Amino acid sequence: MRPVTLPHLPSTAFQVTGNDDLLETLLLPFDQRALTWPEDGGALFLGARAGAPLQRRPLPGLVCAQDFRPEVDALRRAGLPLVDAADGGRYPLVLLLPPRQRERARTLYASALDRLAPGGRVLACVANNEGARSAEEDLRTLAGPLSSLSKNKARAFWTGPLDGAGDSAVDQTVLAEWRGLDAPREVAGGRFRSRPGVFAWDRVDPASALLASHLRAGLKGRAADLGAGFGYLSVELLERCPGITALDLYEADARALELARGNLAPFADRAQLGFHWHDVTTGLPSRYDVIVSNPPFHGQGRAERPDLGRAFIAAAAAALAPGGSLWLVANRHLPYEAALGSGFDQVETVAQRQGFKVVHARRGRR
């Protein structure tokens, strides 16, 4: 991941409140004394997220690695220290919340083993409806016998003490294979590079393709792509609309944004390009004539989050210059009409197909 300078946030930690069943279950082995928190050396939390369970108990030496910008911001507000996932440190405990995408999850297991100090353990937790049993079986395949417990409709599981990645319990053939499972590769007939774990990583997303097919060639000026992913819509916008002179890509997933840099490299002489590791729901720092977006409607779980799309619409409305336009695609059932109506002077549904809707919304000229 390309190093990114984070904006200044207050040094005083904010207290996180509310329930987080997954974090509660992840830490349950320590509450039940099945595991003991390391006295020395601390712990690395891969794919960390902030939550009240991390602040209810002392966790000396805990450091967090995360590449999803909203979670990074939340961790910093909570006063939890962040490190680069590739910093090379070794820890007596590595925690992780594996994602649903299996190749990415397996690569994270391999990374966890590579970060273990001698005698260290890997501890993971997965919700039952996110594939907990198959996730546990994957770690067992890689690292040998596990212990586990279940609560809060989730499952925590952990290895025995291991002498790092070279331990005899670790399947070295599987480890070597899984280290590279999420490596970048060509997709869409070689037109783009993508990698497991980013949105619609192995294909052109059909909703984005539908939006691209309706972009009007006369769009011009400064543009932004909100939730740019690996850059598909940005490429389409530049290819279809010769009047676009500058394009900013906003993406919360640092891994996807780095792919977008590569995929947009051939257009560096065509338009001024900007790449922003940014949480769009917090607003945009610049003004634009055109905004395109296929906004997310899930967080990092399976539950629908239409509030995310509404926040993208509000950010677009605030960032568009007078007369500027938003081109948006979404699942047809998502309730965005009120947000569009309050933020824009003209709203038109230009297409409905394959369960998606393409919307063109325009700001007034005053």
N, C-alpha and C positions, 0 to 999 in steps of 0.2 A: 504494500500500500504506500503510495506517495505520501511523505510527511505533510501534514496540514497544520497551519498555525490556527489554534482555536482563539476566538475572541475572549477578552477578559470577562470573567464572571466574578461576583463577590466571593471573597475568601471564606466568609462565614458559611458553614454548612447548613442547608435547609433540612429540617426533619421530615422524612418521608412517612406518610401515614397511609392507612388502609391495608387491606389484606392482599397477599400474594401467595396463593396456595402452592405454586411451584417452588418459590424460594423457601417457603416454610418446610416443604417436604425435602428439598435439597439439604437443608441444615438439620433435619430431624435426627440423623445418626449421631450428631454431637449432643443434642438434647437428651437422647436416650442412652448416651454413653457407649454406643456401639463403635464410635470413633472418637479420638481425642484430637483437638486442634493442635497443630504443631507448636511447640514451645519456641523453636528457632527456625528461621528461614522463611516464615510466612507462607502464603498460598497465592496461586494465580487463578483467577476466575476468567475463563475464556467465554466469550459471548455474554459477558456480565450484564446485569440490569439492576437498577436501583430498586429498592423496596424496603418496607418497614422491617422485615425479618433480618436484614443485614445490619440494622441499627439497634436492635433489641438486645444484642449480646456482644461481648468483646470478641473481635476477630483480628488479633494482632498480626500485622504484616500482610494483610490482604491487599493485593493489587489487582486491577481489573483491565481486561482487554476487550475492546468492542469496536466494530467498524460501522455501526448504524448510528447516524448522527443524533436523533432524538434521545437514544439511550445514553450516548456519550454526554450530552448536555445534562441529562438527569443524574448521571453518576457524579459529574462535577458539582452540581448543585448540592448533592448529598455529602460532598466532601470526601468521596472515595477516590483514591489515587488511581491514575490510568497509566498503563504502559503499552508500548507497541507489542502486538502479538508475536513479532519476530525479533524481540530484543535479545534472545539467547539465554536469559536467566534460567536457573534450575530451582525447582521448588519441591519441598516435601509433600505438598498437596496441590493438585490441580483439579479445580471444579469446572464443570461446564454444563450448559443447557443445550443439548444437541438440537439442531433445526430439523424440520421434517424432511428436507431434501437429503436423500440418503448418501449421495456421494460427498456432499459437503460435510455431513455429520461424520462420516468415516474418516475424512481427512482431519477433522478436528480431534477425533480419538487418537489418530497417529501423532498429531501435534502435541496433544496432552502427554503422551508417553515420552516424546522427545524432550519435554520440558521437566520431566521428573528428576529430582535428586535421588541418590541411592537410598533405598528404603521408602520411597514415596508411594503415594496412592493417587489414583484417579477416581473422582466421585462425580457422577452425573445424575440428572433427574429429567424425566420426560412425563408429560401428561398421558394418561391412559388413552385418550382419544387422539393423541398425536403419534401413536405407535410405540408405546413404552416397552412392550415385550420384545419387539423386533430390535429396538435400540439396545436393550440390555443384551440380547443375543449377539449383536454385532460386537459390543465391547468384550464379551466373553470369548468370541472367536479370536479376537486380536490378543487379549491379555490374560486369558486363562480364567480360573475360578473366580466367581464374584460373590459378594453378599448383597442383600437387597432388603428393602422394606417398602410398604405402600401406605399412603394416607392422602387425603384430599384429592382423590381420583388421580393420583400421580404415583410414580415409582422412582425411588432413589436406588442407585446400585453403584458398587464400588469394588475396586480391585484389592487384592492382598498387597502387602508391601512388595515393591519391585525395585530391582537395581537398575532403574531407568529402562530405556528402550531395548537394551541388550540383555535383559533378564531372560532366563531360560523358559519362563512361562509365556513369553511373548512370541507369537508366530512371526518370525522374521520375514517370511515370504509375503504374508498378508500385510505386514507393516510397510514393506517397500512398495507394494502396490497401492495401498491406501494413501500414502504420502502425496501422491500425484493425482488422486482421483478428481480433484476440483481444479485442475490446471486449465488455463485458457485454451480454447480451441476454436476452429472455424465452424460457423453455423450459417444457415440460409444459403447453401451453395458456395460458401467462401466469401460472401459479401460482408459478413461481420465476424468479429471474434467475441466469444462469450465464455461463460464458465458456470458450472453447477453452483446453485445457491443464489444467483441473482434472479430477478423476476423474468419469467418466460425465457429462461436461459438458452434453451435449445431450439428455438423457433422464432419466427416473427409472430408476435401476439396478434390474433385476429382482430381484436378491437382497435389496436394501433394501426393495423393495415387498413381497416375501414376508414378511420379518420384520415390517414394519409391520402387515400383515394379521393377525398372530398376537399382537400386543400386547394384553394384557388390560386392560380398562377400569378395573379396580380398582387398578392400579399407583399408588403415591402416595409423597409425600415428596420428598426431594432426589434429583435424577437427573443423569446425565452421559451424553453421547454421545461415544464414543471414535472418532476418525477421522471427524469430522462432515461433511466435504465442504462442499457449499454449503447444508447444513441440512435436507435432506429428512427424515431420520429424526427430527430434533428437532421439526420441525413436526408430523409424524404423531403423535409421542408426546404433545405438548401438546394436539392436537385429540382424540385418542382417550382420554386419561387425565386427567380433570379434577382428580384428586387430586395431580398433580405440582405442587409449589409453587415449586420452584427447579430450574433446568437449566443445567449447565455444558457448553459445547461445547469439545472439544479437537481441534485440527486442526494438522497440521504444515505445510500449504501456506498461506502467508499470503494468497495470492490467493483461495483457497477460503473462508478464514475471513472475509475482508471481505465476500464475497457472502453468507455465512451471517448476518452482522450485519443486512444489508438484508432478507433473507428472513424473519428472526425479528422484525423491528421491530414488526409488528402484534401480537405477543404480549408486548410490554414491560409492559403493565399486567396481564397474565394470570399471569405468574410472574417470579421473580427470575432474570435471565439473566446468564450469564458467558461470555466468549469468550476462549479461551486458545490462543495460538500456542505449541504444545507438542509435544514428542516423547513420546508415550505410553509408549514402551518404557523410558523412564527412571523411570516411576512417576507417581503422581498425588498432588497436595498436599492433597486433601480426602477426606472420607468421604461415602458415598452410600447411599441405600436402593435405587436402581434404576440399572443401567447398561445402555445399548444400544450395540451396535457391529456394524458390517460391516467387520472389520479388513482392512487391506491384506495381500495375499500376494505382491506384487511390490515390489522396491525401485524405483530409477529406471531399471532395465533390464528385460529380458524374462524373466529367470530367476525361477522361483518361489522365494519366501522364506517358507516356513511358520514359520520362527523369529519373524517379525514377529507373526503371529497368536498364537503361543504367548506372546510377550511382552505382547501386549494382554490376554490371558486372565489372566496373572499379575498385571498391574497392576490389573485389575478385581477379582480376588480379594482383593488387599491393601487395596483402597480401599472395599470394601463393608462396611457396618455389619452386625452380627449379624442374621441373618434376611434380609439383602438379596439381590437377585437380578440375575443377568446374563441379558440376552436378546441372543443372538448369531446371526448368519447367516454361513455360509461355503460355499465349494464343497464338495460332498459328499466328495470324495476327500482333502481336507486332513486330516492326522493331528493333530487337536487333542484326542482323547479322553484321552490321558495327562495333558495339562496341565489339562483340566477336572476329571479325577478327583482330581488332587493338590490342586487349589485350592478345590474345592467339596464340600459334603456330599451334595447331591442334584443329579443331572444327568439331564435328560430331553430326548430329541429329539422335538420337537413336530410337525415337518413335514419331509418330504423331497419336493422337487418341482423340476423344471427343472434338475436337477443341483446343487441347493443343499440345505442342511440348516439348520433353525432349531433352536437349542438354548436351553433354559431351565435355568440352573444357579443353585442357591441355597446361600448360606452358612448354617451352623448358627446357632442363636440364642445360642450361648455363644462 
